[in-house]
Amino acid sequence: MAKLEKTVTGSFDTLLRTIEDGILGGSVSATLEDKSDFYSGSARCAVRVFERYSYIGGNRVSLSVTLFQAGSDAIHLSAITSGGSQAMFFKINTFGEEAFLDKLRELIG
């Protein structure tokens, strides 16, 4: 498992579109598995779960991205990868997870 947490400024909608388009366009095997959007007053939260095949790991990895913004405050981003291991009791070969997260890092700058 790999994790990225960051606070960013800018347009919530633009950032969300950049992430969706960049992840889906960055790999022929990437898919948007599901999404959820919440609003409460001036706060909003968007959750996206992506999946792609990791050629290095020989398996599928997932990337969950959550964006949260209260009013016009900064946007809080939390991204967590999973599934990049082939071992039964401990994690080995997590290259695919890191590569998936690196793509997100590239998109958000």
Rosetta constraint file for C-alpha pairs under 8 A:
AtomPair CA 1 CA 80 HARMONIC 6.87 0.50
AtomPair CA 1 CA 81 HARMONIC 5.35 0.50
AtomPair CA 1 CA 82 HARMONIC 4.96 0.50
AtomPair CA 1 CA 83 HARMONIC 7.44 0.50
AtomPair CA 1 CA 84 HARMONIC 7.42 0.50
AtomPair CA 1 CA 94 HARMONIC 7.34 0.50
AtomPair CA 1 CA 97 HARMONIC 6.67 0.50
AtomPair CA 2 CA 80 HARMONIC 5.76 0.50
AtomPair CA 2 CA 81 HARMONIC 5.32 0.50
AtomPair CA 2 CA 82 HARMONIC 7.23 0.50
AtomPair CA 2 CA 97 HARMONIC 6.39 0.50
AtomPair CA 2 CA 98 HARMONIC 6.30 0.50
AtomPair CA 2 CA 101 HARMONIC 7.30 0.50
AtomPair CA 3 CA 78 HARMONIC 7.42 0.50
AtomPair CA 3 CA 79 HARMONIC 5.63 0.50
AtomPair CA 3 CA 80 HARMONIC 4.49 0.50
AtomPair CA 3 CA 81 HARMONIC 6.52 0.50
AtomPair CA 3 CA 101 HARMONIC 7.62 0.50
AtomPair CA 4 CA 77 HARMONIC 7.84 0.50
AtomPair CA 4 CA 78 HARMONIC 5.85 0.50
AtomPair CA 4 CA 79 HARMONIC 5.14 0.50
AtomPair CA 4 CA 80 HARMONIC 6.57 0.50
AtomPair CA 4 CA 101 HARMONIC 7.47 0.50
AtomPair CA 5 CA 76 HARMONIC 7.51 0.50
AtomPair CA 5 CA 77 HARMONIC 5.58 0.50
AtomPair CA 5 CA 78 HARMONIC 4.51 0.50
AtomPair CA 5 CA 79 HARMONIC 6.39 0.50
AtomPair CA 6 CA 76 HARMONIC 6.08 0.50
AtomPair CA 6 CA 77 HARMONIC 5.25 0.50
AtomPair CA 6 CA 78 HARMONIC 6.68 0.50
AtomPair CA 7 CA 74 HARMONIC 6.37 0.50
AtomPair CA 7 CA 75 HARMONIC 5.62 0.50
AtomPair CA 7 CA 76 HARMONIC 4.58 0.50
AtomPair CA 7 CA 77 HARMONIC 6.05 0.50
AtomPair CA 8 CA 74 HARMONIC 5.79 0.50
AtomPair CA 8 CA 75 HARMONIC 5.20 0.50
AtomPair CA 8 CA 76 HARMONIC 6.47 0.50
AtomPair CA 8 CA 77 HARMONIC 7.48 0.50
AtomPair CA 9 CA 74 HARMONIC 5.02 0.50
AtomPair CA 9 CA 75 HARMONIC 5.89 0.50
AtomPair CA 10 CA 14 HARMONIC 7.77 0.50
AtomPair CA 10 CA 15 HARMONIC 7.39 0.50
AtomPair CA 10 CA 74 HARMONIC 7.56 0.50
AtomPair CA 10 CA 75 HARMONIC 7.70 0.50
AtomPair CA 11 CA 15 HARMONIC 6.12 0.50
AtomPair CA 12 CA 16 HARMONIC 6.14 0.50
AtomPair CA 12 CA 69 HARMONIC 7.60 0.50
AtomPair CA 12 CA 75 HARMONIC 6.95 0.50
AtomPair CA 13 CA 17 HARMONIC 6.11 0.50
AtomPair CA 14 CA 18 HARMONIC 6.03 0.50
AtomPair CA 15 CA 19 HARMONIC 6.20 0.50
AtomPair CA 15 CA 108 HARMONIC 7.62 0.50
AtomPair CA 16 CA 20 HARMONIC 6.17 0.50
AtomPair CA 16 CA 67 HARMONIC 7.82 0.50
AtomPair CA 17 CA 21 HARMONIC 5.89 0.50
AtomPair CA 18 CA 22 HARMONIC 5.71 0.50
AtomPair CA 18 CA 107 HARMONIC 6.98 0.50
AtomPair CA 19 CA 23 HARMONIC 5.93 0.50
AtomPair CA 19 CA 104 HARMONIC 6.97 0.50
AtomPair CA 19 CA 107 HARMONIC 6.49 0.50
AtomPair CA 19 CA 108 HARMONIC 7.56 0.50
AtomPair CA 20 CA 24 HARMONIC 6.11 0.50
AtomPair CA 20 CA 32 HARMONIC 7.96 0.50
AtomPair CA 21 CA 25 HARMONIC 5.72 0.50
AtomPair CA 22 CA 26 HARMONIC 5.67 0.50
AtomPair CA 22 CA 104 HARMONIC 7.90 0.50
AtomPair CA 22 CA 107 HARMONIC 6.60 0.50
AtomPair CA 23 CA 27 HARMONIC 6.99 0.50
AtomPair CA 23 CA 30 HARMONIC 6.90 0.50
AtomPair CA 23 CA 50 HARMONIC 7.86 0.50
AtomPair CA 23 CA 103 HARMONIC 7.10 0.50
AtomPair CA 23 CA 104 HARMONIC 7.10 0.50
AtomPair CA 24 CA 28 HARMONIC 7.56 0.50
AtomPair CA 24 CA 30 HARMONIC 5.27 0.50
AtomPair CA 24 CA 31 HARMONIC 6.16 0.50
AtomPair CA 24 CA 32 HARMONIC 7.30 0.50
AtomPair CA 25 CA 30 HARMONIC 7.71 0.50
AtomPair CA 26 CA 30 HARMONIC 7.51 0.50
AtomPair CA 26 CA 103 HARMONIC 7.63 0.50
AtomPair CA 27 CA 52 HARMONIC 7.36 0.50
AtomPair CA 29 CA 51 HARMONIC 7.91 0.50
AtomPair CA 29 CA 52 HARMONIC 5.09 0.50
AtomPair CA 29 CA 53 HARMONIC 5.77 0.50
AtomPair CA 30 CA 50 HARMONIC 6.78 0.50
AtomPair CA 30 CA 51 HARMONIC 5.53 0.50
AtomPair CA 30 CA 52 HARMONIC 4.20 0.50
AtomPair CA 30 CA 53 HARMONIC 7.11 0.50
AtomPair CA 31 CA 50 HARMONIC 5.57 0.50
AtomPair CA 31 CA 51 HARMONIC 5.39 0.50
AtomPair CA 31 CA 52 HARMONIC 6.36 0.50
AtomPair CA 32 CA 48 HARMONIC 7.21 0.50
AtomPair CA 32 CA 49 HARMONIC 6.03 0.50
AtomPair CA 32 CA 50 HARMONIC 4.54 0.50
AtomPair CA 32 CA 51 HARMONIC 6.60 0.50
AtomPair CA 33 CA 48 HARMONIC 7.80 0.50
AtomPair CA 33 CA 49 HARMONIC 5.52 0.50
AtomPair CA 33 CA 50 HARMONIC 5.44 0.50
AtomPair CA 33 CA 51 HARMONIC 6.60 0.50
AtomPair CA 34 CA 48 HARMONIC 6.16 0.50
AtomPair CA 34 CA 49 HARMONIC 5.49 0.50
AtomPair CA 34 CA 50 HARMONIC 7.43 0.50
AtomPair CA 35 CA 46 HARMONIC 7.44 0.50
AtomPair CA 35 CA 47 HARMONIC 5.51 0.50
AtomPair CA 35 CA 48 HARMONIC 4.54 0.50
AtomPair CA 35 CA 49 HARMONIC 6.30 0.50
AtomPair CA 36 CA 46 HARMONIC 5.83 0.50
AtomPair CA 36 CA 47 HARMONIC 5.14 0.50
AtomPair CA 36 CA 48 HARMONIC 6.71 0.50
AtomPair CA 37 CA 44 HARMONIC 7.40 0.50
AtomPair CA 37 CA 45 HARMONIC 5.74 0.50
AtomPair CA 37 CA 46 HARMONIC 4.49 0.50
AtomPair CA 37 CA 47 HARMONIC 6.36 0.50
AtomPair CA 38 CA 44 HARMONIC 5.54 0.50
AtomPair CA 38 CA 45 HARMONIC 5.05 0.50
AtomPair CA 38 CA 46 HARMONIC 6.43 0.50
AtomPair CA 39 CA 43 HARMONIC 5.77 0.50
AtomPair CA 39 CA 44 HARMONIC 4.43 0.50
AtomPair CA 39 CA 45 HARMONIC 6.50 0.50
AtomPair CA 40 CA 44 HARMONIC 6.33 0.50
AtomPair CA 42 CA 70 HARMONIC 5.93 0.50
AtomPair CA 42 CA 71 HARMONIC 4.64 0.50
AtomPair CA 43 CA 68 HARMONIC 7.44 0.50
AtomPair CA 43 CA 69 HARMONIC 5.57 0.50
AtomPair CA 43 CA 70 HARMONIC 4.01 0.50
AtomPair CA 43 CA 71 HARMONIC 5.40 0.50
AtomPair CA 44 CA 68 HARMONIC 5.79 0.50
AtomPair CA 44 CA 69 HARMONIC 5.46 0.50
AtomPair CA 44 CA 70 HARMONIC 6.44 0.50
AtomPair CA 44 CA 71 HARMONIC 7.98 0.50
AtomPair CA 45 CA 66 HARMONIC 6.99 0.50
AtomPair CA 45 CA 67 HARMONIC 5.51 0.50
AtomPair CA 45 CA 68 HARMONIC 4.40 0.50
AtomPair CA 45 CA 69 HARMONIC 6.54 0.50
AtomPair CA 46 CA 65 HARMONIC 7.99 0.50
AtomPair CA 46 CA 66 HARMONIC 5.62 0.50
AtomPair CA 46 CA 67 HARMONIC 5.17 0.50
AtomPair CA 46 CA 68 HARMONIC 6.64 0.50
AtomPair CA 47 CA 64 HARMONIC 7.12 0.50
AtomPair CA 47 CA 65 HARMONIC 5.65 0.50
AtomPair CA 47 CA 66 HARMONIC 4.45 0.50
AtomPair CA 47 CA 67 HARMONIC 6.55 0.50
AtomPair CA 48 CA 64 HARMONIC 5.70 0.50
AtomPair CA 48 CA 65 HARMONIC 5.14 0.50
AtomPair CA 48 CA 66 HARMONIC 6.50 0.50
AtomPair CA 49 CA 62 HARMONIC 6.88 0.50
AtomPair CA 49 CA 63 HARMONIC 5.68 0.50
AtomPair CA 49 CA 64 HARMONIC 4.39 0.50
AtomPair CA 49 CA 65 HARMONIC 6.36 0.50
AtomPair CA 50 CA 62 HARMONIC 5.52 0.50
AtomPair CA 50 CA 63 HARMONIC 5.04 0.50
AtomPair CA 50 CA 64 HARMONIC 6.32 0.50
AtomPair CA 51 CA 60 HARMONIC 6.72 0.50
AtomPair CA 51 CA 61 HARMONIC 5.61 0.50
AtomPair CA 51 CA 62 HARMONIC 4.25 0.50
AtomPair CA 51 CA 63 HARMONIC 6.17 0.50
AtomPair CA 52 CA 60 HARMONIC 5.49 0.50
AtomPair CA 52 CA 61 HARMONIC 5.65 0.50
AtomPair CA 52 CA 62 HARMONIC 6.58 0.50
AtomPair CA 53 CA 58 HARMONIC 7.28 0.50
AtomPair CA 53 CA 59 HARMONIC 5.76 0.50
AtomPair CA 53 CA 60 HARMONIC 4.26 0.50
AtomPair CA 53 CA 61 HARMONIC 6.29 0.50
AtomPair CA 54 CA 58 HARMONIC 5.57 0.50
AtomPair CA 54 CA 59 HARMONIC 5.42 0.50
AtomPair CA 54 CA 60 HARMONIC 5.64 0.50
AtomPair CA 54 CA 61 HARMONIC 6.61 0.50
AtomPair CA 54 CA 84 HARMONIC 7.78 0.50
AtomPair CA 54 CA 96 HARMONIC 5.17 0.50
AtomPair CA 55 CA 59 HARMONIC 7.09 0.50
AtomPair CA 55 CA 96 HARMONIC 7.67 0.50
AtomPair CA 56 CA 95 HARMONIC 6.94 0.50
AtomPair CA 56 CA 96 HARMONIC 6.42 0.50
AtomPair CA 57 CA 84 HARMONIC 6.62 0.50
AtomPair CA 57 CA 85 HARMONIC 7.30 0.50
AtomPair CA 57 CA 86 HARMONIC 7.87 0.50
AtomPair CA 57 CA 93 HARMONIC 6.32 0.50
AtomPair CA 57 CA 94 HARMONIC 7.28 0.50
AtomPair CA 57 CA 95 HARMONIC 6.70 0.50
AtomPair CA 57 CA 96 HARMONIC 5.87 0.50
AtomPair CA 59 CA 83 HARMONIC 7.76 0.50
AtomPair CA 59 CA 84 HARMONIC 6.73 0.50
AtomPair CA 59 CA 85 HARMONIC 7.89 0.50
AtomPair CA 59 CA 86 HARMONIC 7.85 0.50
AtomPair CA 60 CA 83 HARMONIC 6.48 0.50
AtomPair CA 60 CA 84 HARMONIC 6.80 0.50
AtomPair CA 61 CA 81 HARMONIC 6.95 0.50
AtomPair CA 61 CA 82 HARMONIC 5.74 0.50
AtomPair CA 61 CA 83 HARMONIC 4.65 0.50
AtomPair CA 61 CA 84 HARMONIC 5.28 0.50
AtomPair CA 61 CA 96 HARMONIC 6.71 0.50
AtomPair CA 61 CA 97 HARMONIC 6.23 0.50
AtomPair CA 61 CA 100 HARMONIC 7.93 0.50
AtomPair CA 62 CA 81 HARMONIC 5.41 0.50
AtomPair CA 62 CA 82 HARMONIC 5.26 0.50
AtomPair CA 62 CA 83 HARMONIC 6.23 0.50
AtomPair CA 62 CA 97 HARMONIC 7.64 0.50
AtomPair CA 63 CA 79 HARMONIC 6.75 0.50
AtomPair CA 63 CA 80 HARMONIC 5.70 0.50
AtomPair CA 63 CA 81 HARMONIC 4.36 0.50
AtomPair CA 63 CA 82 HARMONIC 6.62 0.50
AtomPair CA 63 CA 97 HARMONIC 7.95 0.50
AtomPair CA 63 CA 100 HARMONIC 7.11 0.50
AtomPair CA 63 CA 101 HARMONIC 7.47 0.50
AtomPair CA 64 CA 79 HARMONIC 5.47 0.50
AtomPair CA 64 CA 80 HARMONIC 5.29 0.50
AtomPair CA 64 CA 81 HARMONIC 6.30 0.50
AtomPair CA 65 CA 77 HARMONIC 7.12 0.50
AtomPair CA 65 CA 78 HARMONIC 5.82 0.50
AtomPair CA 65 CA 79 HARMONIC 4.37 0.50
AtomPair CA 65 CA 80 HARMONIC 6.71 0.50
AtomPair CA 66 CA 76 HARMONIC 7.96 0.50
AtomPair CA 66 CA 77 HARMONIC 5.67 0.50
AtomPair CA 66 CA 78 HARMONIC 5.17 0.50
AtomPair CA 66 CA 79 HARMONIC 6.30 0.50
AtomPair CA 67 CA 75 HARMONIC 6.51 0.50
AtomPair CA 67 CA 76 HARMONIC 5.61 0.50
AtomPair CA 67 CA 77 HARMONIC 4.66 0.50
AtomPair CA 67 CA 78 HARMONIC 6.64 0.50
AtomPair CA 68 CA 75 HARMONIC 5.62 0.50
AtomPair CA 68 CA 76 HARMONIC 5.09 0.50
AtomPair CA 68 CA 77 HARMONIC 6.60 0.50
AtomPair CA 69 CA 73 HARMONIC 6.17 0.50
AtomPair CA 69 CA 74 HARMONIC 6.30 0.50
AtomPair CA 69 CA 75 HARMONIC 4.75 0.50
AtomPair CA 69 CA 76 HARMONIC 6.35 0.50
AtomPair CA 70 CA 74 HARMONIC 7.71 0.50
AtomPair CA 70 CA 75 HARMONIC 7.84 0.50
AtomPair CA 79 CA 101 HARMONIC 7.66 0.50
AtomPair CA 80 CA 101 HARMONIC 7.82 0.50
AtomPair CA 81 CA 97 HARMONIC 5.58 0.50
AtomPair CA 81 CA 98 HARMONIC 7.81 0.50
AtomPair CA 81 CA 100 HARMONIC 7.46 0.50
AtomPair CA 81 CA 101 HARMONIC 6.96 0.50
AtomPair CA 82 CA 97 HARMONIC 6.41 0.50
AtomPair CA 83 CA 97 HARMONIC 7.37 0.50
AtomPair CA 84 CA 93 HARMONIC 6.73 0.50
AtomPair CA 84 CA 94 HARMONIC 4.91 0.50
AtomPair CA 84 CA 95 HARMONIC 7.10 0.50
AtomPair CA 84 CA 96 HARMONIC 5.63 0.50
AtomPair CA 84 CA 97 HARMONIC 5.39 0.50
AtomPair CA 85 CA 91 HARMONIC 5.37 0.50
AtomPair CA 85 CA 92 HARMONIC 5.36 0.50
AtomPair CA 85 CA 93 HARMONIC 5.51 0.50
AtomPair CA 85 CA 94 HARMONIC 5.65 0.50
AtomPair CA 86 CA 91 HARMONIC 7.25 0.50
AtomPair CA 86 CA 92 HARMONIC 6.67 0.50
AtomPair CA 86 CA 93 HARMONIC 7.19 0.50
AtomPair CA 87 CA 91 HARMONIC 5.86 0.50
AtomPair CA 87 CA 92 HARMONIC 6.17 0.50
AtomPair CA 94 CA 98 HARMONIC 6.57 0.50
AtomPair CA 95 CA 99 HARMONIC 6.11 0.50
AtomPair CA 96 CA 100 HARMONIC 6.18 0.50
AtomPair CA 97 CA 101 HARMONIC 6.34 0.50
AtomPair CA 98 CA 102 HARMONIC 6.01 0.50
AtomPair CA 99 CA 103 HARMONIC 6.39 0.50
AtomPair CA 100 CA 104 HARMONIC 6.81 0.50
AtomPair CA 101 CA 105 HARMONIC 6.28 0.50
AtomPair CA 102 CA 106 HARMONIC 6.19 0.50
AtomPair CA 103 CA 107 HARMONIC 6.40 0.50
AtomPair CA 104 CA 108 HARMONIC 6.35 0.50
AtomPair CA 105 CA 109 HARMONIC 5.96 0.50
